[in-house]
Amino acid sequence: FHQVEGLVADRNLTLGHLIGTIKTFFEKIGITQLRFKPAYNPYTEPSMEIFGYHPELGKWTELGNSGMFRPEMLLPMGLPPDVRVIAWGL
């Protein structure tokens, strides 16, 4: 079992940044067929499950979960209002 977690905090981040970051990570390790499915996570909205195609098994396998932290989760941290946080667990 291996696990990778990450987050990025920056101004004006979007869901596109999150998807691009995840795609780049998996491309670097040779996984190029990805699907993203909407999901529920209590601290992020939007949230997505990540699936990769496993050619030997001939099916899609869940690889992780991700999302953008909800603004009210960031308030106690004192971040400027235009700062967004994207995060993932793979």
N, C-alpha and C positions, 0 to 999 in steps of 0.2 A: 504494500500500500504506500503510495506517495501522494503528497498533497502540496499544492502551491496556492498561496493566497497573495493578493495584492490589492493596492488601492492607489489612486491618483487624485490629488486635490489641486484644482486649478480654476481659473476664471473661465466661465462660459463653456464648460464641458457639456457634451451632448451624448445621447445614446449612440450616435455614430462613432464618437471617440471610443466608447466602450467596446463596440463591436470590432472596430479596427484594431484595437489593442489586443483583443482576444485572438482575432484572425492572425495577426502577426506572430504572436506567441506560438500558436499551433503550427503555422507554416515553418517556423524555425526548427520544429522537431518532426517535420514530415507529415503532418496531418493537414490536408488541404480541403477535405470535404466536410463542411460544418453546416449545422442547422441551429437556428435559435428559436426557442419556443417561449411565449409569454408564461410567466410563473408568478406565484405569490411569495413574497418574503416580507416579514413584518417591518423591516427597517429600510427597505428600498422600494422605489417606484419610479420608473418601470423596473421590472425584474425579468430575468430570462434564464431558462435552462439551456445548456449548451450540449449538443450532440455531435458526435463525429462518426463517420462511416468506417466500419471495421471490415476490410475486404476479405479477410480470412473467415470471418463469421458470416459475412454477407448480410449484415444488419447495422442499424444505427445504435450507438451506445452512448449513454449519458456520460459526459465528461466533467460537468461542473455546473455552477450556478453563478449568477452575476446580477448587478443592478446599480442604480444610481441612488445614493442615500437621499431620503426624503429631507426637505429643507428643515423641518422641525427637529430632526435628529442632529443637525449641525448647529442649531442656535446655542446650546450650552458651550460650544467650543469657541464662540466669539469670532467666527470667521466672517469676512465681509459677505454681504448678501449675494454678490455675483459669483461666489466660489461654489463650485459643485464638486461632488466626490463620486467617482466611479470605483466599483470594487468587484472582486471575483474570488471564488474558491474553486479550484480545479482538482 
